[in-house]
Amino acid sequence: MNSRIEREKEKHMDLGLHGRTAFISGSTQGIGYSIASALAAEGATVRLNGRDPVRVSAAVDRMRMEHPGSQVSGLVGDVAEPDAVEALLDRLGEADILVNNAGRFGQADFFAIDDDEWLRYLEVNLMGGVRLTRRLLPGMLQRGWGRVVFISSESGVNVPADMIHYGVTKASMVALGSGLAKLTRGTDVTVNTVLGGPTYSEGVAAAVSTVAESRGLPAKAVKQAIIEGNRTTLLERFIEPAEIAALVAYLVSPLASATNGAAVRADGGVLTGML
């Protein structure tokens, strides 16, 4: 799978991102890293982000190796902490592209989720994007060009019973993106949301490995069982992070100038409704 995606990436068209600066929150691994990698491959100056200085530094080194000559640096900061966000943004300065990717994920019994856990999910999944966009969107509007993308989930549309807190925060991201897009009228600034589906990121892979080990099963078998239990996926496999990244790369490019205020699906057909 990865080799096929890599072959397709080698044939990519020029998306017109040379000279643009992109900040991707939560981008030391998984979907966020893949998005940053896709933008670096297109010639954008990329700013990676994470909470752990060691992991941020390692991600920067990895990306520089994967994309020799690319302009990549890292900014350490927790988007759930207002003071940390302000300090991070002071170091960042302006950005042409903002991808709000940082997020919390997990299953839990609704009746066992206390207020503190609800607030933790809201701080990261919603307020992180609020804080970053509040600082960076005005500059985009002033310059007349910019891109903001929120990485939401199909769970924000079809909220799972065992992930209600997660689904609600992802739904709030869709609402936030829709409202912010209305502030861009008459400019070449766009705000869109991506509804991702079941994606095999490092975090998911680690969770699958843990379950497999506890049950004495091969990780591959557990992975397949999870997908087989999802009766609505048309892919009948996990989505690769690079497939989400490909859509984001298009949305932040000048080619997507007519797409604004949209919730665009990259869910593998999990959402079966027409709209």
N, C-alpha and C positions, 0 to 999 in steps of 0.2 A: 504493500500500500504506500509506504513512504517513498519508495523508489519511483512509483508512478507519479506521485505528486511532485517530486523533485524534477522528473523529466518534463512535466508540464511547466514548472516554474522557469526552466531553462529557455522556454519558448515565449516568455512573457513579452507583451508589448510595452512600450514606454508609456507609463501612466502620468508623466508630467510632474513628478514629485521632486525633481532635482532642485535643490536650493530651499526646500521647505523644511521647517523644523517640527518634529513630532514628539510629543510626550505621551507615554503609555503607562498608566498606573498599573501596579501589580504585574510587572513584566519580566521577572527573573526566571520564570518557567511557564510551561503550559501555553494557553491561548495567548496570553499577553506577550510572552517571548516570541511566539510565532508571528504575531502581528508586527512586533518591532523588527523581526528579521525580514519580513516581507517588505516593509517600508525602507529598511536599509538597502535591500537589494534594488529598490527603485531609485536610490540616490538621495533619499531624505536624510537629514541630520536627525539622529534618533537619541532620545533621552530615556534610558531605562529607569525603572523605579521599583523599590522594595523596602521592607522594614529592616532587613539584616544587611549591614555593610559588607560582610564577607560574601553573601550570596549575590549582592549587587555587583561587586567587583568581579566575581567569577563569571557572571552573565555577560558583563561588558567584555571581558577577555575572550569568552567563547564567541561572541558575535563578531569581534574584530578578526578572529581567526576564520570564521565562516564567510565574512565579507571583507576581504583585504582592501584597505583604502577607504573604508566607510567611516563616516563621522559619528562615532558612538560614544556616549558617556553615561554615567549613572548618577542618580539623585536618591539619596536615602531619606525616607520619610514615611510615616504611617498616615494614610489618608483619613483615618478615623480620629486623628488628633488635630484639632484646629490650629494649635500653635505650630505643630510639625508641618502642616500644610503651608502655612504662611511662610515659614522658614524655607521650605522646599521651593516655593514659588518665587521667593526673592532670589534664590540661586538660579532658577530657571530663566527668569526674565519672560520674554514673549514666546509664544508658540503659534504656529500656523495650524497645527493639527493636534487635537486632544482626543485621546481614546481612554474613556473611563472604563477600565477593565477590572480593577481590584474588586474582590468580592469574597464574601463568606458563603460556605455551602455546607449543608448537612441535613440529615434526616433526624426527626425528633417527634415525639408525641406532643400534640398541641397542648394537652392539659398539663404537661410537665415543663413547658417552656415558661420561665419566669420573666419578669419585666426586664431584668438586666440583660438576659439573652436577646430579647426582642430589640433592646436598644443597641446592643453590639451589632446586630445585623443591619439595623437602620443606619448606624454611624458609618459602616463601611460601604454597604451596597447602595445607599441613597445619598447620605450626607457627604461622603467622599466626592462623589460626582458634582454635588451642589457646590462645594467649596472650590474645587478646581475650575469648574465652568464659570463661576461668579468672578474669578480673577482673570481668566484667559479670554473669555468671550468678548468683553468690551474692546480689547485690542484688535481682535479679528474684525469686529464691526467697524471700528475706526479705519482700519486698513482696507476694508471692503472685500476681504477674502479670508476664508477659514473653514475648518471642518471640525465638528464635534461628533463623536460616536460613542454611544453607550452600549456596553456589552451586557445585554439582558439574557433572557432564557425563555424557551417555550413554556417553562413553569410559571412565568409571569402572565401567561394567557390561560393555560389550563393548570391551575394551582393543584399540586399533589396533596393528598390528604395527610401524608407523612412528612411534608415539607412546607407547611402552610406559612411559616415565618419567612422562609426563603422565597417562596412564590410571591408573597405580598410585597416584599422589598423589590423583587424583580419587576413586578407590575408597576410599582411606583417609578421605576426608572423609565418605563415606556411613557408614563404620563409626564414626567419631567422633560423628556426629550421632545414630546409633542408640544408642550407649552413653550419651551425655549425656541423651537423653530419659528414660532410666530413673531419672535423678536428680530428675526433676520430679514424681514420683508425688504425687498428692493436692493439687497446686497448679494454678493457671491459667497455668502457664508451659509452653510447648511448644518443642520443638526438631525442626526438619524440614530436609530436604535437597531441593533442586530439581535434577533431572537435565535440563540443557539440551541442545538439539541444535545443529546447524549454524546459527549466528546471525551475521547480517551487521552486526557492530559496526564501529566506526571502524578498529580494528586489522585486522580481516579485510579490510575494504575497501581499506586501504593495501596489504596483501599481494597482493590481487587486482590492484590497479593496477600494482604492481611487476612481477608475472608478465606482465601484459598488455603492458607497455612493453617488456619484454625479448623478447617474442615478436612484437612488432609487431601486436598484436591489440587490438580494442576491449575495455575492461574488462567491458562487459556480456556479451560473448561468452565470456570466461574464466569469469565468474561463473556463467553458464548451464551451461557445460561441467562445472564442479565439481559442481553439483547433479545433472546428468544422470549423472554417474559414481557417485552415491550411489543404489544400487538399492533401498534399503530405506525412503527417506523417503516418507511418504504425502502430505506437503504438496507435494512436487516444487518447492520453492522454499526459500530461506533463511528462517529465523525472524527476525523483527524484534525488537530489544532490548525494545521496549515490550510485546511479547507475553510475554516472560519476566517483565517487571516486573509485569504484571497478575496473574500467578499469585502472585508474592511478596507483592504488596499484600493479596491475599486471605489468604494463609497467616499474615501478621503481624496480621491483624485479629481481633477477638473472634468473628467469624463462623466462624473455623476452629478453634474451641476443642476440637473432637473429633478434630482431625488432629494426631497427636503421634508422633514417632519414625518418620515416613514418609519415603520417597524418592519424591517426586512428579515425574512426567514432564512436561516441556514440550519434547519432543524432536522433534515433528513426525512421529512414527510411525517413527522410525529403529529404536527397540527394538521388535522384532516379537513378543517372547514375551508370554504372557498375564500373567505376574507381573512 
